[in-house]
Amino acid sequence: MASNSDSIYNVLTYIHRHPQQVRFIRQRNSNVITIGVPDTVPVANADIYFPAGHLLVNRMDENFLAKNGDLLNTFFDQTRTSKLDYRDVWITTGYVPDEQTYLVELSFE
């Protein structure tokens, strides 16, 4: 699954380390966080993980959640949910050419 790749991990790490370089997009859903990342950020196999004009949706597998729980928790803490935790994380990615932006959306279920 594409969402469990090193490329996705690297983009999430970049967002975490450089929040001033990305754009957080406010969402109505309390369990969702959406981020726009400039396409100048290097991404391995960007055409696979961030398809132009399309969305790619994947559920993170349990190994990814276990290995990267601390990183994912930092994003979960930025949601407006009243839940104390989550079981599943869905990631939606895409590329918006007109905005020169990679789209990353995390949904915590």
ABEGO torsion letter per residue (X at the ends): XAAABAAAAAAAAAAAABAAABBBBBBABAABBBBBBBAABBBBGAAAABBBGBBBBBBBBAAAAAAAAAAAAAAAAABABABABBABBBBBBBBBAAAGBBBBBBBBX
